[in-house]
């Protein structure tokens, strides 16, 4: 039996909301970042996962897919379909929002991965 664990990174927005970024889901293309985030819908007392597409160069994003948390876990992150609903219709992202907070972390992670040390 294989064990599958999602690497959730806990983040806090400037407004004090908690959101989680699936670090393993991050995919970078020439124009976009794709990644999955998890946050609580308090009125439903449940966590949902969203696939986000963000422009690498402008503060615009789109929500591509929603999952209930247990569905996302059963699909082992559904990483193979992360770009399936890619769109050209991105919307402005508000400063301090959960998407903006996650985008900033994704940018930081990808920049650190792309830094090449030369001797």
Legacy VTK file of the C-alpha trace (Angstrom):
# vtk DataFile Version 3.0
C-alpha trace
ASCII
DATASET POLYDATA
POINTS 119 float
0.000 0.000 0.000
1.414 3.389 -1.016
1.187 6.298 1.373
0.329 9.634 -0.173
0.725 12.896 1.720
0.078 16.384 0.424
2.649 18.994 1.458
0.365 21.785 2.710
2.075 25.082 3.591
0.065 27.207 6.014
-0.110 30.910 5.123
-1.807 33.872 6.723
-3.214 36.798 4.754
-2.635 40.386 5.946
-6.268 40.281 7.125
-5.566 37.270 9.365
-7.237 34.565 7.258
-5.522 31.182 7.057
-5.039 29.479 3.720
-3.015 26.421 2.738
-0.897 25.986 -0.384
-0.220 22.511 -1.797
3.485 22.950 -2.446
3.607 19.764 -4.563
0.954 21.086 -6.946
2.921 24.078 -8.231
3.442 23.983 -11.977
5.139 26.763 -13.917
4.718 27.408 -17.644
6.141 30.237 -19.713
3.231 32.575 -18.787
1.480 31.068 -15.764
1.693 29.453 -12.374
-0.831 26.731 -11.568
-1.315 25.639 -7.952
-3.870 24.310 -5.504
-5.009 26.080 -2.362
-7.219 24.973 0.522
-9.370 27.195 2.677
-12.322 26.850 4.982
-15.861 27.832 4.064
-17.057 28.648 7.564
-20.762 28.639 6.683
-20.400 25.001 5.586
-17.819 24.102 8.244
-15.787 22.446 5.484
-12.521 22.841 3.629
-12.405 23.230 -0.147
-9.491 23.038 -2.543
-9.250 25.276 -5.587
-6.960 25.077 -8.576
-5.636 28.546 -9.338
-4.057 29.864 -12.530
-2.031 33.058 -12.059
-0.186 35.212 -14.522
3.536 35.218 -13.782
3.861 38.865 -14.783
0.644 40.647 -13.727
-1.615 40.413 -10.647
-4.365 38.441 -12.394
-5.682 34.958 -11.622
-8.527 32.544 -12.304
-10.133 29.840 -10.213
-10.205 26.773 -12.443
-11.628 23.917 -10.367
-13.131 23.258 -6.936
-12.763 20.070 -4.921
-14.085 19.018 -1.564
-11.082 18.217 0.596
-11.768 14.469 0.764
-12.198 14.302 -3.037
-8.874 16.085 -3.533
-7.097 13.686 -1.198
-8.680 10.654 -2.876
-7.400 11.944 -6.249
-3.922 12.310 -4.695
-3.878 15.997 -5.582
-5.116 15.477 -9.163
-1.838 16.989 -10.392
-2.143 15.506 -13.879
-5.200 17.703 -14.532
-3.933 20.960 -13.052
-3.866 22.772 -16.426
-7.004 21.094 -17.821
-9.239 24.160 -17.497
-6.620 26.780 -18.401
-8.159 30.066 -19.475
-7.270 33.440 -20.969
-9.904 35.129 -18.784
-7.952 36.103 -15.697
-9.325 38.588 -13.176
-7.534 41.182 -11.019
-6.384 39.900 -7.632
-6.963 42.077 -4.570
-3.983 42.843 -2.370
-4.134 40.762 0.799
-6.609 38.234 -0.580
-6.017 34.511 -0.139
-5.111 34.163 -3.824
-2.671 37.093 -3.634
-1.068 35.602 -0.513
-0.672 32.213 -2.200
0.604 33.768 -5.436
3.319 35.593 -3.495
4.410 32.341 -1.850
4.361 30.451 -5.178
6.503 33.191 -6.749
8.960 32.962 -3.870
9.169 29.148 -4.075
9.657 29.176 -7.848
12.270 31.943 -7.681
14.227 29.943 -5.112
14.019 26.840 -7.319
15.248 28.781 -10.347
18.240 30.425 -8.665
21.427 28.940 -10.050
24.559 29.068 -7.957
27.662 29.762 -10.005
31.234 29.350 -8.818
LINES 1 120
119 0 1 2 3 4 5 6 7 8 9 10 11 12 13 14 15 16 17 18 19 20 21 22 23 24 25 26 27 28 29 30 31 32 33 34 35 36 37 38 39 40 41 42 43 44 45 46 47 48 49 50 51 52 53 54 55 56 57 58 59 60 61 62 63 64 65 66 67 68 69 70 71 72 73 74 75 76 77 78 79 80 81 82 83 84 85 86 87 88 89 90 91 92 93 94 95 96 97 98 99 100 101 102 103 104 105 106 107 108 109 110 111 112 113 114 115 116 117 118
